Amino acid sequence: MIEIQRIKENKAEVIEGLKKRGIDSTKEIEQILLTDQEWRDEKTALQKLSANLNMISKQVGQCYSSGEREKADELKQQSVDLKKQESEQKVKVESLQKRLYQTILTIPNIPHSEVPHGKDADDNEVIFEYGESPGKDRAIYPHWDLAKTYGLIDFELGVKVTGAGFPFYKGKGAKLQRALISFFLDEAAKAGYEEYSSPLMVNEESGMGTGQLPDKEGMMYHVGSEDLYLIPTAEVPLTNMYRDVLLPNSDFSIKITGHTPCFRREAGSYGKDVRGLNRLHQFDKVEIVRIETPENADSALKEMIEHVKGLLQKLNLQYRILKLCGGDTGFAAAITYDFEVYSAGQQKWLEVSSVSRFDTFQSNRLKLRYKDAKKKSKLCHTLNGSAMALPRIVAALLENHQGVDGIKVPDALVRYTGFETIN
């Protein structure tokens, strides 16, 4: 959530920044400022009413003590009238505050100055590429054919038991999945991230805290009877551990990781884009989360990018990094870098990770603060990244490492799988 002070002090900058997302927010920003001023005026009026009420209450007591009963009764009647006005004024102030909050909630984060202008994915910038595609001198099959040939994943059984987008992994496919999870968690631990095993459902406050609600409400599975949401990413419970927290000083760099299944209702487009493991309603992911001071946020982002690069290189996968344009940057993010692996069987790029800075957007919702050197309360900066999402990694491993004798397991995974080849 954008800080109201930022809007007041840098209105033109905020409006111009949101234009990178293709949004003309002029009317909304003006309305926020008008509502904020009205709320402040009415709050001042409420404070004056409360002060007068307190003063009269004291006078009533003094009059009764001094025997001035008639004057005390008059003041008491004034007090009754003031209490009614105060009650009505409180309703007015609370209504304005709620309207202000709900309006600000609809405004996405301001893109970082480095975010390029653009409407959609076609305008994203490729900033780094690594590796080469497998040779085209041999047949390369898509992962859904390989999964069937080697008995790794049963998509039809998933449809029978649950529905499309909920596959069964079996045999070496299940072991490969488990190996990747362990590998990603161990690599995160080496990088200084503390591992958590978190709940898979969160309450509405948690969804609001990280920006999934109300923006992505249609994407989340809702358990109506309990008013809980199945998590779309471990980012939600991991970051919300620090909701309503005031860190005692600026000497911190919080690094958290966790593996969870993730649940998403919206499977996206149709046809080849959702075939096999390309888009699922349930999938596993290892997430890394950072909570930093504003001064450390940039270096933390660079460290996270290098961490994900290292994972992909150890898996011997061809990949590229994209800096997302304003129109393709997520609602809560200030800047996002997407990692895509090359799918040799499909001859296309597949997104496997997003690493994002949120600056104070999430912490303002979370009320996550720290005390600086002058003991002044300031908002923390939050960051997160997929390290990594498994389905498309599995797809790329199967497709890119296939050969005439089977599928070669990357050396980094052999100690986890217990086998070198899938055949």
C-alpha positions in Angstrom: 0.0 0.0 0.0 1.4 3.4 -1.0 2.2 5.6 1.9 -0.2 8.6 2.1 2.8 10.9 2.9 4.5 9.9 -0.3 1.4 10.8 -2.3 1.2 14.2 -0.5 4.9 15.0 -0.9 5.4 13.6 -4.5 2.0 13.6 -6.2 3.4 14.3 -9.7 6.0 11.6 -9.2 3.4 9.0 -8.1 1.1 9.8 -11.1 4.0 9.7 -13.5 5.3 6.4 -12.1 1.9 4.7 -12.4 1.9 5.7 -16.1 4.6 3.0 -16.6 1.8 0.5 -15.8 -0.5 2.1 -18.3 -2.6 3.7 -15.6 -3.8 7.3 -15.5 -4.3 7.7 -11.7 -4.8 11.5 -11.6 -8.4 11.3 -10.5 -7.8 8.6 -7.9 -4.8 10.4 -6.4 -6.7 13.7 -6.2 -9.6 11.9 -4.5 -7.2 10.3 -2.0 -5.8 13.7 -1.1 -9.2 15.2 -0.8 -10.5 12.4 1.4 -7.3 12.5 3.5 -7.8 16.2 4.1 -11.5 15.8 4.9 -10.6 13.0 7.3 -8.0 15.1 9.1 -10.5 18.0 9.4 -13.2 15.8 10.8 -10.7 14.2 13.2 -9.6 17.6 14.4 -13.3 18.5 15.0 -13.7 15.2 16.9 -10.7 16.0 19.1 -12.1 19.4 19.9 -15.5 17.8 20.9 -13.7 15.3 23.1 -11.6 18.0 24.7 -14.7 20.1 25.5 -16.5 17.0 26.8 -13.6 16.3 29.2 -13.5 19.9 30.4 -17.3 20.0 31.1 -17.1 16.6 32.9 -14.5 18.1 35.2 -16.6 21.2 35.8 -19.6 19.1 36.6 -17.7 17.4 39.4 -16.3 20.7 40.7 -19.9 22.2 40.8 -21.3 19.3 42.7 -18.4 19.5 45.1 -19.0 23.2 45.7 -22.8 22.8 46.0 -23.6 24.5 42.7 -26.2 21.8 41.8 -28.2 23.9 39.3 -25.1 24.8 37.3 -23.9 21.2 37.5 -27.2 20.0 36.1 -27.0 22.5 33.2 -23.4 21.3 32.4 -24.5 17.7 32.7 -27.1 18.3 30.0 -24.5 20.0 27.8 -22.4 16.9 28.4 -25.2 14.6 27.1 -25.5 16.7 24.0 -21.8 16.7 23.4 -21.6 12.9 23.8 -24.2 12.5 21.1 -22.2 14.8 18.8 -19.0 13.0 19.7 -20.6 9.6 18.8 -21.9 10.9 15.5 -18.5 12.5 14.7 -16.7 9.2 15.5 -18.9 7.5 12.9 -18.1 10.2 10.3 -14.3 9.9 11.0 -14.3 6.1 10.9 -16.3 6.2 7.6 -13.8 8.6 6.0 -10.8 6.6 7.3 -12.3 3.4 5.8 -13.0 5.1 2.5 -9.5 6.4 2.4 -8.0 3.0 3.2 -10.1 1.2 0.6 -9.2 3.7 -2.1 -5.5 3.4 -1.4 -5.7 -0.4 -1.5 -6.7 -0.2 -5.2 -3.5 1.7 -6.2 -0.7 -0.6 -7.2 2.9 -0.1 -6.2 4.9 2.7 -7.9 7.4 1.1 -10.4 11.1 1.6 -9.7 12.9 4.1 -11.8 14.7 1.3 -13.6 11.4 -0.4 -14.7 10.9 0.1 -18.4 7.7 1.5 -19.9 5.6 -1.1 -21.6 2.1 -2.7 -21.9 2.7 -6.4 -21.6 5.2 -9.3 -21.7 6.3 -8.3 -25.3 7.9 -5.2 -23.8 10.0 -6.9 -21.2 13.8 -6.6 -21.5 16.1 -9.6 -21.7 19.1 -8.6 -19.6 21.0 -11.8 -19.3 21.3 -15.2 -21.1 23.1 -18.4 -20.1 23.7 -21.7 -21.8 22.8 -23.2 -25.2 19.9 -25.2 -26.5 20.4 -29.0 -26.9 21.5 -30.0 -30.3 18.8 -30.3 -33.0 20.4 -33.3 -34.6 18.2 -35.7 -32.6 14.5 -36.0 -31.8 13.5 -34.0 -28.7 10.1 -34.9 -27.1 7.9 -32.7 -24.9 7.9 -33.5 -21.2 4.3 -34.9 -21.3 5.4 -37.6 -23.7 8.6 -38.3 -21.7 6.5 -38.5 -18.5 4.3 -41.1 -20.0 7.1 -43.1 -21.6 9.1 -43.4 -18.4 6.1 -43.6 -16.0 6.9 -40.3 -14.1 3.7 -38.3 -14.0 0.0 -39.4 -14.4 -2.1 -36.5 -15.6 -5.2 -38.6 -16.3 -5.2 -40.0 -12.8 -5.1 -36.4 -11.4 -8.1 -35.5 -13.5 -10.0 -38.6 -12.2 -9.3 -37.9 -8.6 -9.4 -34.1 -8.5 -9.5 -32.3 -11.9 -7.2 -30.8 -14.6 -4.1 -29.2 -13.1 -3.6 -31.7 -10.3 -1.2 -34.3 -11.5 0.2 -37.4 -9.7 4.0 -37.8 -9.6 5.1 -41.4 -9.3 8.2 -43.5 -9.1 11.3 -41.7 -10.3 9.1 -38.7 -11.1 8.1 -38.4 -7.4 11.7 -38.9 -6.3 12.9 -36.2 -8.7 10.3 -33.8 -7.3 11.5 -34.6 -3.7 15.1 -34.3 -4.8 14.6 -30.8 -6.2 12.8 -29.6 -3.0 15.7 -30.9 -0.8 18.3 -29.4 -3.2 16.6 -26.0 -3.2 16.2 -25.9 0.5 19.8 -27.0 1.2 21.1 -24.3 -1.2 19.0 -21.7 0.5 20.4 -22.8 3.9 23.9 -22.5 2.6 23.0 -18.9 1.6 21.9 -18.1 5.1 18.2 -18.5 4.9 16.4 -20.0 7.9 13.9 -22.7 6.9 10.3 -22.6 8.1 7.4 -25.1 7.5 4.4 -22.9 7.3 0.6 -23.2 7.3 -1.0 -23.8 3.9 -4.0 -21.6 4.7 -4.0 -18.0 5.8 -6.7 -15.5 7.0 -7.9 -12.4 5.2 -5.5 -10.2 7.1 -2.5 -12.1 5.8 -3.7 -12.0 2.2 -4.2 -8.2 2.6 -0.7 -7.8 4.2 1.2 -9.1 1.2 -1.1 -7.7 -1.5 -2.8 -10.9 -2.7 -6.1 -9.4 -1.5 -8.1 -7.7 -2.8 -6.1 -7.7 -6.1 -5.9 -11.5 -6.6 -9.0 -12.7 -4.8 -10.3 -14.6 -7.8 -7.0 -16.5 -8.1 -7.1 -17.9 -4.5 -9.1 -20.9 -3.3 -11.4 -19.8 -0.5 -12.5 -22.1 2.3 -15.8 -20.3 3.0 -16.9 -22.0 6.2 -13.6 -21.0 7.9 -13.0 -17.8 5.9 -9.5 -18.9 5.1 -7.5 -18.9 1.8 -5.2 -21.7 0.4 -1.9 -20.0 -0.2 -0.8 -19.2 -3.8 2.8 -18.9 -2.6 4.8 -19.4 0.6 5.5 -15.6 0.4 2.2 -15.0 2.1 2.6 -16.9 5.4 6.4 -16.4 5.6 6.2 -12.6 5.2 3.1 -12.3 7.5 5.1 -13.8 10.4 6.3 -10.2 10.8 2.9 -8.5 10.5 2.5 -5.9 13.3 6.1 -6.3 14.3 8.4 -3.5 15.4 12.1 -4.5 15.1 14.1 -2.9 17.9 16.9 -1.5 15.8 18.3 -1.3 12.2 20.8 -4.1 12.8 18.9 -6.8 10.9 18.8 -8.7 7.6 16.1 -11.3 7.8 16.4 -14.2 5.4 13.6 -16.9 5.4 12.9 -19.9 3.2 10.2 -22.5 3.0 8.8 -25.2 0.8 5.0 -25.4 0.4 2.5 -26.7 -2.1 0.9 -23.7 -3.8 -2.7 -23.4 -5.0 -4.0 -21.2 -7.8 -7.5 -21.2 -9.3 -6.6 -19.3 -12.5 -4.8 -21.7 -14.8 -4.4 -19.0 -17.5 -4.8 -19.6 -21.2 -5.7 -22.7 -23.1 -4.1 -25.2 -25.5 -0.4 -25.8 -25.4 0.2 -23.1 -22.8 -1.5 -25.2 -20.2 -0.5 -28.7 -21.4 1.4 -31.0 -19.1 3.2 -29.1 -16.4 3.1 -25.7 -18.0 0.3 -24.4 -15.8 -1.1 -26.2 -12.7 -3.7 -25.5 -10.0 -1.4 -27.2 -7.4 2.3 -27.2 -7.5 5.3 -27.2 -5.2 7.7 -24.3 -4.7 10.6 -23.2 -2.5 10.4 -19.5 -1.7 13.0 -17.1 -0.3 11.9 -14.0 1.5 14.0 -11.0 2.7 13.2 -8.2 5.2 15.7 -5.4 5.0 16.4 -1.8 5.8 15.9 0.6 2.8 19.7 0.9 2.6 20.2 -2.9 2.2 17.3 -3.6 -0.2 19.2 -3.1 -3.4 22.1 -5.4 -2.5 19.6 -8.0 -1.1 17.9 -8.0 -4.5 21.2 -8.6 -6.3 22.0 -11.4 -3.9 18.7 -13.1 -4.6 19.2 -12.9 -8.3 22.6 -14.4 -8.1 21.2 -17.2 -5.9 18.6 -18.2 -8.5 21.2 -18.0 -11.3 23.4 -20.4 -9.3 20.5 -22.9 -8.9 19.8 -23.0 -12.7 23.5 -23.3 -13.6 23.9 -26.2 -11.2 21.0 -27.9 -12.9 22.7 -27.4 -16.3 19.7 -25.5 -17.7 19.7 -22.8 -20.4 18.0 -19.7 -19.0 17.5 -16.0 -19.4 16.6 -13.1 -17.1 14.0 -10.5 -18.0 13.4 -7.2 -16.4 9.6 -6.7 -16.5 8.1 -3.6 -17.9 5.6 -1.6 -16.0 2.5 -3.2 -17.6 3.7 -6.7 -16.7 4.9 -6.0 -13.2 2.8 -7.5 -10.4 0.4 -5.3 -8.4 2.6 -5.2 -5.3 6.0 -5.1 -6.8 8.2 -2.1 -7.4 10.5 -4.1 -9.7 10.6 -7.7 -10.8 13.1 -9.9 -12.6 11.7 -13.1 -14.2 13.8 -16.2 -14.9 12.9 -18.3 -17.9 14.3 -21.7 -18.8 14.3 -23.0 -22.4 11.9 -25.9 -23.1 13.7 -27.9 -25.8 10.7 -30.2 -26.4 8.3 -27.3 -26.8 10.9 -24.8 -28.3 9.7 -22.0 -26.0 10.7 -20.2 -22.9 9.0 -21.1 -19.6 9.0 -18.8 -16.5 10.3 -20.6 -13.4 11.1 -17.8 -11.0 10.2 -14.2 -10.2 12.5 -12.1 -7.9 10.9 -8.9 -6.7 11.4 -5.8 -4.5 8.3 -4.4 -2.9 10.0 -1.5 -1.0 7.5 -0.3 1.7 4.4 -1.4 -0.2 3.9 -4.6 1.8 5.4 -3.4 5.1 2.9 -0.5 5.1 0.0 -3.0 4.9 1.7 -5.3 7.4 2.7 -2.5 9.8 6.2 -4.0 9.8 8.6 -1.4 11.1 12.0 -0.9 12.8 13.7 1.7 15.0 16.5 3.6 13.3 19.5 5.1 15.0 17.5 8.0 16.2 14.8 5.6 17.6 12.4 6.8 14.9 10.0 4.2 13.6 10.4 3.5 9.9 8.9 1.0 7.4 11.0 -2.1 6.5 11.6 -3.2 2.9 10.4 -6.6 1.7 11.6 -8.8 -1.1 10.9 -12.4 -2.3 11.7 -14.8 -5.0 10.9 -18.3 -6.2 13.9 -20.5 -5.6 12.3 -22.4 -7.2 8.9 -23.4 -8.7 9.1 -27.0 -9.5 6.7 -28.0 -12.4 8.5 -26.1 -15.3 11.9 -27.0 -13.8 10.9 -30.7 -14.0 9.6 -30.1 -17.6 12.9 -28.4 -18.6 15.0 -31.1 -17.0 13.2 -33.9 -18.8 13.2 -32.2 -22.1 16.7 -30.7 -22.1 18.5 -33.7 -20.6 16.9 -36.5 -22.7 19.0 -38.8 -24.7 18.8 -42.2 -26.5 19.5 -44.0 -23.3 17.1 -42.1 -21.1 17.1 -38.8 -19.2 20.3 -37.8 -17.4 20.0 -36.4 -13.9 22.2 -33.3 -13.2 25.1 -34.1 -11.0 23.9 -31.7 -8.3 20.7 -33.9 -7.9 22.2 -37.4 -7.9 23.0 -37.4 -4.2 19.3 -36.6 -3.6 17.7 -38.9 -6.2 20.0 -41.9 -5.7 20.0 -42.5 -9.5 21.9 -40.9 -12.4 19.5 -41.7 -15.2 15.8 -42.0 -15.8 15.2 -45.0 -18.1 
